[in-house]
Amino acid sequence: QIKRIPVTIEEQMDFIRKKLEFDREIVFTSLVTGLKMKIQIVYTFIAMLEMVRMQLIGVKESDSFNDFVVYSIEND
């Protein structure tokens, strides 16, 4: 039996947008902290890549080089 995945790419795109409403930049590990299922983290990463492709957000290396920063470029 195939189980339905309880999250969608669109939901995770909204999740990222809402997080970036409060902070223009957020470290990816902080973004996914608190997500309970691994599939949510995977879908959040895919949603982030889709938003980069759509030029809604950008991604850059963090100062510590062990993470990356997601930042809003909407309405610039």
Residue pairs with C-beta under 8 A, 6 or more apart in sequence:
5 39
5 43
6 37
6 39
7 37
7 39
7 40
7 43
8 43
9 43
9 46
9 47
9 50
10 47
11 43
12 40
12 43
12 44
12 46
12 47
13 47
13 50
13 51
15 44
15 47
16 31
16 44
16 47
16 48
16 51
16 57
16 70
17 56
19 26
19 31
20 26
20 57
20 70
20 71
20 72
24 71
24 72
25 69
25 70
25 71
25 72
26 69
26 70
26 71
27 62
27 67
27 68
27 69
27 70
28 45
28 48
28 67
28 68
28 69
28 70
29 67
31 44
31 70
32 40
32 41
32 44
35 41
35 44
48 57
48 59
48 70
51 57
52 58
52 59
55 73
56 72
56 73
56 74
57 70
57 71
57 72
57 73
57 74
58 70
58 71
58 73
59 68
59 69
59 70
59 71
60 68
60 69
60 71
61 68
61 69
62 68
62 69
